[in-house]
Amino acid sequence: MLENHSLPYFIMQSIEKTPSKVYLQFEEQRVTYEELYHRITRAIAGFCELGIQKGDKVCIMLHNTPEYLDVWFALSFMGAIAVPLNVHLKGEGLQYIVSHSDCKLIIVDKEFVPQIVSCLSFIQRDIQIVAYGKNESVVIMDDGKERLVIELKDVLLTNNHHLPTEFVSSTFINSILYTSGTTGLPKGVMLSHLAYVNSAQSFANYMVGASSKDVLFTALPLFHINAQAHTVLGAISSNATIALGKRFSASRFWDEIRSHGATIFNSLGSMIPILCKQPEKEDDNENLVRVTACAATPKEFWKPFEERFGVQIVEGYGLTETTGFCVTNPLYANKPPSIGKPYSYVETKIVNEDGNEARTGEIGEIFIRSFQGQAFMEGYYKMLDKTKEAIKEGWFHTGDRGYLDEEGYLYFCDRIKQCIRRRGENISSWEIEKVVNNHPKVLESAAIGVPSEVGEEDVKLYVIVKKGETMSYEEIIDWCQDRMAYFMVPRYIQFSETFPKTATERIQKFKLKGEGIGSAWDREKVGYVIKRTS
């Protein structure tokens, strides 16, 4: 039955199957599946006392804690809709999402209460505040009005227990996840219960082969689809154990892995390269991890990582709109550097610039659709035009460029909006970064297009140098021109200490592009001539 694919049924199956098994490890805390049930029913009672009902939106702005999951699961059982918020949001960005989401209640870490208070002063709607951690019970708004702040523990630790007599259907919206804003204004991605369940089961069974003996670790934020659908629900799907870290730390990462006995972890963006660039230790391969599920990992780091740490990399591809991974390398049929094949309920195709389906090996935009209704997003919340723009005739237009090989494996090339157009040539920013990141002194780089005085764009390169190292502009240019076509070699170079990033370690290039050329070093201005032999 379709109803059996809602999150309450999904979670209850695991609770009933292995009640005494540890479901969650967080620091020194251990929670069994049976204890999870009681935590959920108490939380439901607490939310009912606050007047939360089916269909109500509840914003969650918490760091990684067990209480985050108590809140999310309780709302899922009630048929309320969770709206996870990036904990780094501030000012107008935070105000926009809180207002746009139509939330009735917002749950925040106590450190964010001042930001929320300021934000709510500009929203003409009564929104309850629940704070995690000891906090003033009454706060003064910017407009002088008093606002009651409820403590989360009073909601979660009520003496009452409640379980709905009927759960929502699998087609009901479970969460609205706002995109992280790498390209502009956030859009609220509406995901159903079924979308989460399909994603979790496919990840656990197909991508990592999880079993009840596994411990799935994540230090990715719980407001992100990867941690939610893959680690948390993937573990529950397999009656396995979740090991939850507060945040990603390269220096503490392997100690956390060992302390939890983790056997699987997920990685995004620059995490694998950053781990590879940590000082080598004798115990690097002393861990129980057998596989890491990765996305957007530079291919040149695959083999060094696997050999050094003794962990298999399995690469996949997905977006918030597809409920995370929807194309992955099968665990035992890995074909690097591809990003894999679509799940059984997913179809992909490549469309070229002429709007026709591309030939094998021809680069074009990646289109994706689901054979199973509501396995992907329902649309963007209150953005019908954006939804119609993204989904046409059932196909989701990803905005990514790639190609398919003769076996149907998909290869990622670049974001269309991050493709640099220079004097008639399409340049992949990813290809430039791949070359630069291979330099032994480079920690990380980012290539963008900036306006050229002759039309189209020139390449600007941002570089973060490893601690204790120094580099010259000429050193970077020499490295590049020996390893890439002349038209790809950056014109502008700027050294940086950090990059603006999303919580999942993706560089927010729209912020870099907003800086323009700035004070960057200009090889043409100083007369540094590159070779045109390729």
C-alpha positions as CSV (number, residue, x, y, z in Angstrom):
1,M,0.0,0.0,0.0
2,L,1.2,3.5,-0.8
3,E,0.4,4.6,2.8
4,N,3.1,2.3,4.0
5,H,5.7,4.6,2.4
6,S,5.1,7.5,4.8
7,L,7.8,8.3,7.3
8,P,5.8,7.2,10.4
9,Y,5.2,3.7,9.0
10,F,8.8,3.6,7.8
11,I,10.2,4.5,11.3
12,M,7.7,2.3,13.2
13,Q,8.8,-0.7,11.2
14,S,12.4,-0.3,12.5
15,I,11.2,0.4,16.1
16,E,9.1,-2.7,16.2
17,K,11.8,-4.9,14.5
18,T,14.8,-4.0,16.7
19,P,13.5,-2.0,19.8
20,S,16.6,-2.6,21.9
21,K,19.1,-1.7,19.2
22,V,21.0,1.6,19.4
23,Y,19.5,3.9,16.8
24,L,21.7,6.9,17.5
25,Q,25.1,7.8,18.9
26,F,25.9,11.4,19.7
27,E,29.0,12.2,21.7
28,E,28.6,9.9,24.8
29,Q,24.9,9.6,24.3
30,R,23.2,6.4,23.1
31,V,19.5,6.2,22.2
32,T,17.7,2.9,21.3
33,Y,14.9,2.5,18.8
34,E,12.5,1.9,21.7
35,E,13.6,5.1,23.4
36,L,13.2,6.9,20.1
37,Y,9.5,5.9,20.1
38,H,9.0,7.4,23.5
39,R,10.9,10.6,22.5
40,I,8.7,10.9,19.5
41,T,5.4,10.4,21.3
42,R,6.3,12.9,24.0
43,A,7.3,15.5,21.4
44,I,4.0,15.0,19.6
45,A,2.2,15.7,22.8
46,G,4.3,18.8,23.4
47,F,3.6,20.2,19.9
48,C,-0.1,19.4,20.2
49,E,-0.1,21.6,23.4
50,L,1.4,24.4,21.3
51,G,-1.5,24.1,18.8
52,I,0.5,22.5,16.0
53,Q,-1.7,20.6,13.5
54,K,-1.5,18.7,10.3
55,G,-0.2,21.0,7.5
56,D,1.4,23.6,9.8
57,K,4.9,24.7,8.9
58,V,7.6,24.6,11.6
59,C,11.0,26.2,11.0
60,I,14.0,24.4,12.6
61,M,17.2,26.3,13.1
62,L,19.3,23.9,15.2
63,H,22.8,22.5,15.2
64,N,23.2,18.7,14.9
65,T,21.7,17.2,18.1
66,P,19.5,14.2,18.9
67,E,16.7,16.8,19.7
68,Y,16.7,17.9,16.0
69,L,15.6,14.4,15.0
70,D,13.0,14.2,17.8
71,V,11.5,17.4,16.4
72,W,11.6,16.3,12.7
73,F,10.2,12.8,13.4
74,A,7.4,14.1,15.7
75,L,6.3,16.7,13.1
76,S,6.4,13.9,10.5
77,F,4.1,11.7,12.6
78,M,1.7,14.6,13.1
79,G,1.5,15.5,9.4
80,A,3.1,18.9,10.1
81,I,5.7,20.2,7.6
82,A,9.3,20.8,8.7
83,V,11.2,23.7,7.2
84,P,14.9,23.2,8.0
85,L,16.9,26.4,8.1
86,N,20.6,26.8,7.5
87,V,22.2,27.9,10.8
88,H,24.4,30.4,9.0
89,L,21.4,32.4,7.7
90,K,21.3,36.0,8.9
91,G,19.5,39.3,8.1
92,E,17.4,39.6,5.0
93,G,18.1,36.0,3.9
94,L,16.7,34.6,7.2
95,Q,13.8,37.0,7.2
96,Y,12.9,36.0,3.6
97,I,12.7,32.3,4.3
98,V,10.8,32.6,7.6
99,S,8.3,34.9,6.0
100,H,8.0,33.0,2.7
101,S,7.6,29.6,4.4
102,D,4.4,30.7,6.3
103,C,5.7,29.0,9.4
104,K,3.6,29.0,12.6
105,L,6.4,28.2,14.9
106,I,10.2,28.4,14.8
107,I,12.6,26.3,16.8
108,V,16.1,27.7,17.3
109,D,19.3,27.3,19.2
110,K,19.4,29.9,22.0
111,E,22.3,31.7,20.2
112,F,20.0,32.5,17.3
113,V,17.2,34.0,19.4
114,P,18.4,37.6,18.9
115,Q,18.5,37.1,15.1
116,I,15.0,35.6,15.1
117,V,13.6,38.4,17.3
118,S,15.0,41.0,14.9
119,C,13.7,39.0,11.9
120,L,10.2,38.7,13.3
121,S,9.9,42.4,13.9
122,F,9.6,42.8,10.1
123,I,7.1,40.0,9.6
124,Q,3.4,40.8,10.1
125,R,2.4,37.4,11.4
126,D,2.4,35.8,14.9
127,I,5.1,33.2,15.1
128,Q,5.9,31.2,18.2
129,I,9.5,30.9,19.3
130,V,10.9,27.8,20.9
131,A,14.5,27.9,22.0
132,Y,17.0,25.0,22.6
133,G,19.0,25.8,25.7
134,K,18.4,28.0,28.7
135,N,17.1,31.3,27.6
136,E,15.2,34.4,28.8
137,S,11.5,33.4,28.9
138,V,10.5,36.9,27.6
139,V,12.3,38.9,25.0
140,I,11.7,42.4,23.8
141,M,11.1,42.8,20.1
142,D,12.5,45.7,18.0
143,D,9.1,47.3,18.0
144,G,9.0,47.2,21.9
145,K,6.5,44.4,22.2
146,E,7.2,41.5,24.5
147,R,7.5,38.0,23.0
148,L,7.3,34.7,25.0
149,V,10.1,32.2,24.3
150,I,9.3,28.6,25.2
151,E,12.1,26.2,26.1
152,L,12.4,23.2,23.8
153,K,13.0,20.8,26.7
154,D,9.5,21.7,28.0
155,V,8.1,20.7,24.6
156,L,10.1,17.4,24.3
157,L,10.0,16.3,27.9
158,T,6.3,16.7,28.6
159,N,4.8,14.0,30.9
160,N,2.2,13.2,28.2
161,H,2.5,10.8,25.3
162,H,0.5,10.9,22.1
163,L,0.4,8.9,18.8
164,P,-2.0,9.9,16.0
165,T,-4.7,7.3,15.3
166,E,-4.0,7.8,11.6
167,F,-0.8,8.8,9.7
168,V,-0.7,11.0,6.7
169,S,-0.4,9.4,3.2
170,S,3.0,9.0,1.5
171,T,2.1,11.7,-1.0
172,F,1.8,14.4,1.7
173,I,4.5,17.0,2.0
174,N,7.0,16.2,4.7
175,S,9.5,19.1,4.4
176,I,10.3,22.2,2.6
177,L,14.0,22.6,2.1
178,Y,15.2,26.0,0.9
179,T,18.1,25.8,-1.6
180,S,21.4,26.9,-0.3
181,G,21.7,29.9,-2.6
182,T,24.8,29.2,-4.7
183,T,23.1,31.0,-7.6
184,G,20.8,33.5,-5.9
185,L,17.4,33.7,-4.1
186,P,16.5,30.5,-2.2
187,K,13.6,28.3,-3.5
188,G,11.6,26.1,-1.2
189,V,11.8,22.5,-2.4
190,M,8.7,20.5,-1.4
191,L,9.5,16.9,-0.7
192,S,6.9,14.2,0.1
193,H,7.2,11.3,2.6
194,L,7.5,9.0,-0.4
195,A,10.4,10.9,-1.8
196,Y,12.3,10.5,1.5
197,V,11.5,6.8,1.8
198,N,12.5,6.0,-1.8
199,S,15.8,7.9,-1.5
200,A,16.7,6.3,1.8
201,Q,16.0,2.8,0.7
202,S,17.8,3.2,-2.7
203,F,20.8,4.7,-1.0
204,A,21.1,2.0,1.7
205,N,20.5,-1.0,-0.7
206,Y,22.0,0.1,-3.9
207,M,24.8,2.7,-3.2
208,V,26.4,1.5,0.1
209,G,24.8,-1.9,0.8
210,A,24.0,-1.1,4.4
211,S,22.9,-3.7,6.9
212,S,21.8,-3.8,10.5
213,K,25.5,-4.2,11.5
214,D,26.5,-0.9,10.0
215,V,27.1,2.4,11.7
216,L,26.5,5.4,9.4
217,F,28.4,8.6,10.4
218,T,27.6,12.1,9.3
219,A,29.0,15.5,10.3
220,L,27.0,17.1,7.6
221,P,24.2,19.4,8.9
222,L,20.8,17.9,9.5
223,F,19.1,20.8,7.6
224,H,20.7,19.3,4.4
225,I,19.1,16.5,2.3
226,N,22.2,14.4,2.4
227,A,22.3,14.0,6.2
228,Q,18.5,13.6,6.3
229,A,17.7,11.2,3.5
230,H,20.9,9.2,3.3
231,T,22.6,8.9,6.7
232,V,19.6,9.2,9.0
233,L,16.8,7.5,7.1
234,G,19.3,5.3,5.3
235,A,20.4,3.9,8.6
236,I,16.8,3.5,9.8
237,S,15.9,1.7,6.6
238,S,18.5,-0.9,7.4
239,N,17.9,-1.0,11.2
240,A,21.5,0.3,11.5
241,T,22.9,2.9,13.8
242,I,23.3,6.6,13.1
243,A,26.5,8.3,14.4
244,L,26.0,12.0,14.5
245,G,28.8,14.6,14.6
246,K,28.3,18.2,15.5
247,R,30.1,19.5,12.4
248,F,32.8,18.6,10.0
249,S,36.4,18.9,11.4
250,A,39.3,17.6,9.3
251,S,41.6,17.4,12.3
252,R,39.1,15.5,14.4
253,F,37.4,13.5,11.7
254,W,39.1,10.1,12.0
255,D,39.1,10.2,15.8
256,E,35.3,10.6,15.6
257,I,35.0,7.8,13.1
258,R,37.0,5.4,15.3
259,S,35.2,6.4,18.5
260,H,31.8,5.6,16.9
261,G,33.0,2.5,15.2
262,A,31.6,3.9,11.9
263,T,31.5,1.7,8.8
264,I,30.0,4.2,6.3
265,F,30.1,7.9,6.0
266,N,29.0,10.5,3.4
267,S,31.1,13.2,1.9
268,L,30.3,16.3,-0.2
269,G,32.3,19.0,-2.0
270,S,35.8,19.5,-0.8
271,M,35.7,17.1,2.2
272,I,37.8,14.4,0.6
273,P,40.5,16.7,-0.8
274,I,40.7,18.4,2.6
275,L,41.1,15.1,4.4
276,C,43.8,14.0,1.8
277,K,45.7,17.2,2.5
278,Q,45.9,16.7,6.2
279,P,49.4,15.6,7.5
280,E,49.8,11.8,7.2
281,K,49.7,9.7,10.3
282,E,50.7,6.1,10.9
283,D,47.1,5.1,11.9
284,D,45.4,6.6,8.8
285,N,44.1,3.3,7.7
286,E,43.1,2.0,11.1
287,N,39.4,2.4,10.9
288,L,36.3,0.2,10.3
289,V,34.9,2.3,7.4
290,R,34.4,0.2,4.2
291,V,32.7,2.8,2.0
292,T,32.2,6.5,1.7
293,A,29.3,7.8,-0.5
294,C,30.6,11.0,-2.2
295,A,29.4,13.8,-4.4
296,A,31.4,16.3,-6.4
297,T,34.7,14.8,-5.3
298,P,37.6,15.7,-7.6
299,K,38.6,12.5,-9.4
300,E,42.3,12.9,-8.8
301,F,41.8,12.4,-5.1
302,W,39.9,9.1,-5.4
303,K,42.9,6.7,-5.6
304,P,45.1,8.5,-3.1
305,F,42.2,8.6,-0.6
306,E,41.4,4.9,-1.0
307,E,45.0,3.8,-0.7
308,R,45.8,6.0,2.3
309,F,42.7,5.4,4.4
310,G,41.6,2.0,3.1
311,V,38.1,3.2,2.3
312,Q,36.3,2.6,-1.0
313,I,34.8,5.7,-2.7
314,V,31.4,5.4,-4.4
315,E,30.5,8.5,-6.3
316,G,26.9,9.7,-6.9
317,Y,24.9,12.6,-8.1
318,G,21.8,14.4,-6.9
319,L,20.2,17.6,-5.9
320,T,17.8,18.7,-3.2
321,E,15.1,18.6,-5.9
322,T,15.7,14.9,-6.5
323,T,15.8,14.1,-2.7
324,G,19.5,13.7,-2.9
325,F,21.3,10.9,-4.8
326,C,19.4,9.7,-7.8
327,V,22.3,8.6,-9.9
328,T,25.1,6.6,-8.3
329,N,27.8,4.1,-9.0
330,P,26.7,0.6,-7.8
331,L,28.7,-0.5,-4.9
332,Y,30.3,-3.4,-6.8
333,A,30.2,-1.9,-10.3
334,N,32.0,1.3,-9.6
335,K,33.3,3.0,-12.8
336,P,35.3,6.1,-12.0
337,P,35.4,8.9,-13.0
338,S,31.6,8.5,-13.8
339,I,29.0,9.5,-11.3
340,G,27.1,6.3,-12.0
341,K,23.8,5.1,-13.3
342,P,20.2,6.2,-12.3
343,Y,18.3,4.4,-9.6
344,S,15.7,1.9,-10.9
345,Y,12.9,4.5,-10.7
346,V,14.9,7.2,-12.4
347,E,15.7,8.0,-16.1
348,T,18.3,10.4,-17.4
349,K,19.1,11.9,-20.8
350,I,21.4,14.5,-22.2
351,V,20.0,17.4,-24.2
352,N,22.4,19.4,-26.5
353,E,22.3,23.2,-27.2
354,D,19.9,22.5,-30.2
355,G,17.4,21.0,-27.8
356,N,17.9,17.5,-29.2
357,E,18.9,14.4,-27.3
358,A,22.7,14.2,-27.4
359,R,24.7,11.3,-28.9
360,T,26.8,9.0,-26.7
361,G,29.7,11.0,-25.4
362,E,28.2,14.4,-26.4
363,I,28.1,17.0,-23.7
364,G,24.8,18.7,-22.9
365,E,22.4,19.5,-20.1
366,I,21.5,16.7,-17.7
367,F,17.7,16.0,-17.6
368,I,16.2,13.7,-15.0
369,R,12.8,12.3,-14.3
370,S,11.2,9.7,-12.0
371,F,9.1,6.8,-13.2
372,Q,7.5,6.7,-9.7
373,G,5.3,9.6,-8.9
374,Q,6.5,12.0,-6.2
375,A,9.9,10.5,-5.9
376,F,11.3,13.9,-6.6
377,M,10.2,17.3,-5.5
378,E,6.5,18.4,-5.8
379,G,7.7,21.8,-6.9
380,Y,9.0,25.0,-5.4
381,Y,6.8,26.4,-2.6
382,K,4.7,29.3,-3.9
383,M,6.8,29.6,-7.0
384,L,4.7,28.1,-9.8
385,D,6.7,29.9,-12.6
386,K,10.0,28.6,-11.2
387,T,8.6,25.1,-11.0
388,K,7.3,25.2,-14.6
389,E,10.7,26.5,-15.7
390,A,12.5,23.6,-13.9
391,I,10.2,20.8,-14.8
392,K,8.9,20.4,-18.4
393,E,7.0,17.4,-19.6
394,G,8.1,15.5,-16.5
395,W,11.8,16.2,-17.0
396,F,13.7,18.1,-14.4
397,H,16.2,20.4,-16.0
398,T,19.2,20.2,-13.6
399,G,21.3,23.1,-15.0
400,D,24.3,20.8,-15.0
401,R,26.3,19.7,-18.0
402,G,27.4,16.1,-18.6
403,Y,27.4,13.1,-21.0
404,L,26.5,9.4,-21.1
405,D,28.9,6.7,-22.2
406,E,27.9,3.6,-24.2
407,E,27.0,1.7,-21.0
408,G,24.7,4.4,-19.7
409,Y,27.1,5.7,-17.0
410,L,26.7,9.5,-16.4
411,Y,29.7,11.9,-16.3
412,F,29.4,15.3,-14.7
413,C,31.2,18.3,-16.4
414,D,30.1,21.5,-14.9
415,R,27.2,23.8,-13.8
416,I,25.9,25.6,-16.9
417,K,25.8,28.9,-15.0
418,Q,29.5,28.3,-14.0
419,C,30.6,27.6,-17.5
420,I,32.9,30.4,-18.6
421,R,32.5,31.7,-22.1
422,R,35.8,33.2,-23.4
423,R,36.3,34.3,-27.0
424,G,34.0,31.7,-28.4
425,E,35.3,28.9,-26.2
426,N,33.2,27.2,-23.4
427,I,35.5,26.7,-20.4
428,S,34.7,24.3,-17.5
429,S,35.6,26.0,-14.2
430,W,35.8,22.5,-12.8
431,E,38.5,21.5,-15.2
432,I,40.6,24.6,-14.3
433,E,40.1,23.9,-10.5
434,K,41.1,20.2,-11.0
435,V,44.4,21.2,-12.5
436,V,45.1,24.0,-9.9
437,N,44.1,21.8,-6.9
438,N,46.7,19.2,-8.0
439,H,49.5,21.7,-7.2
440,P,51.3,20.5,-4.0
441,K,51.1,24.0,-2.4
442,V,47.4,24.6,-3.2
443,L,44.7,23.8,-0.6
444,E,41.7,24.9,-2.7
445,S,40.8,27.0,-5.7
446,A,37.8,28.5,-7.5
447,A,37.5,29.7,-11.1
448,I,34.9,32.2,-12.2
449,G,34.2,34.3,-15.3
450,V,34.5,38.1,-15.1
451,P,33.5,40.6,-17.8
452,S,36.1,41.1,-20.6
453,E,36.7,44.4,-22.2
454,V,36.4,42.7,-25.6
455,G,33.2,40.9,-24.8
456,E,32.2,37.6,-23.2
457,E,34.4,36.8,-20.2
458,D,37.9,36.3,-18.9
459,V,39.0,33.7,-16.3
460,K,39.6,34.8,-12.7
461,L,41.1,32.3,-10.3
462,Y,40.9,32.4,-6.5
463,V,43.6,30.4,-4.7
464,I,43.9,29.3,-1.1
465,V,47.5,28.3,-0.3
466,K,48.3,25.6,2.2
467,K,49.4,26.7,5.6
468,G,53.1,27.4,5.7
469,E,53.5,27.6,1.9
470,T,54.0,30.6,-0.3
471,M,53.2,31.0,-4.0
472,S,53.7,33.6,-6.7
473,Y,51.2,34.5,-9.4
474,E,53.7,33.4,-12.1
475,E,54.1,30.0,-10.4
476,I,50.4,29.4,-10.8
477,I,50.3,30.5,-14.4
478,D,53.3,28.3,-15.3
479,W,51.6,25.3,-13.7
480,C,48.4,26.0,-15.6
481,Q,49.8,26.6,-19.1
482,D,51.7,23.3,-18.9
483,R,48.5,21.4,-18.1
484,M,45.6,23.0,-20.0
485,A,44.7,24.7,-23.3
486,Y,46.0,28.2,-23.5
487,F,42.5,29.8,-23.6
488,M,41.7,28.2,-20.2
489,V,44.7,29.7,-18.4
490,P,43.5,32.3,-15.9
491,R,44.0,36.0,-16.7
492,Y,43.3,37.2,-13.2
493,I,44.6,35.6,-9.9
494,Q,43.6,36.5,-6.3
495,F,44.9,34.8,-3.2
496,S,42.3,34.2,-0.4
497,E,42.2,33.0,3.1
498,T,38.7,31.5,2.9
499,F,35.9,31.0,0.4
500,P,32.2,31.7,1.1
501,K,30.6,28.3,1.3
502,T,27.3,26.6,1.9
503,A,27.0,24.4,4.9
504,T,27.8,21.4,2.7
505,E,31.2,22.9,1.7
506,R,30.1,24.0,-1.8
507,I,31.7,27.3,-2.8
508,Q,29.2,30.1,-3.3
509,K,30.6,31.4,-6.6
510,F,27.9,34.0,-7.1
511,K,29.4,35.8,-4.1
512,L,32.9,35.6,-5.7
513,K,31.4,36.8,-9.1
514,G,29.9,39.8,-7.2
515,E,33.5,41.0,-6.4
516,G,34.2,41.4,-10.1
517,I,37.9,41.8,-11.1
518,G,38.6,43.8,-8.0
519,S,42.3,44.1,-7.1
520,A,43.3,40.8,-8.7
521,W,46.7,40.4,-10.3
522,D,46.3,40.7,-14.1
523,R,48.8,38.8,-16.2
524,E,48.0,40.8,-19.3
525,K,48.5,44.1,-17.5
526,V,52.0,43.0,-16.3
527,G,52.9,41.6,-19.7
528,Y,53.1,37.9,-18.8
529,V,52.8,36.1,-22.1
530,I,51.6,32.5,-22.2
531,K,52.4,29.9,-24.8
532,R,49.7,29.1,-27.4
533,T,50.8,25.5,-28.3
534,S,47.6,23.9,-27.3
